[in-house]
């Protein structure tokens, strides 16, 4: 399966975007921790939990949209 065939499905595209956004978030936090660009402490926990709850709802909504009948 070529890359273009993989992204012809809207559902797969939305999942790929979600995974990409999560990867960028995790990479940014890790980079900040390694380079001491930001203070990584307990204040970051609510932000991270909220972000991953948002992404969870995003993936659920994408999955539910796939269950809707075509109009």
PyMOL commands that set and color helices and strands:
alter all, ss='L'
color gray80, all
select helices_A, chain A and resi 3-6+10-34+43-67
alter helices_A, ss='H'
color red, helices_A
deselect
rebuild
show_as cartoon
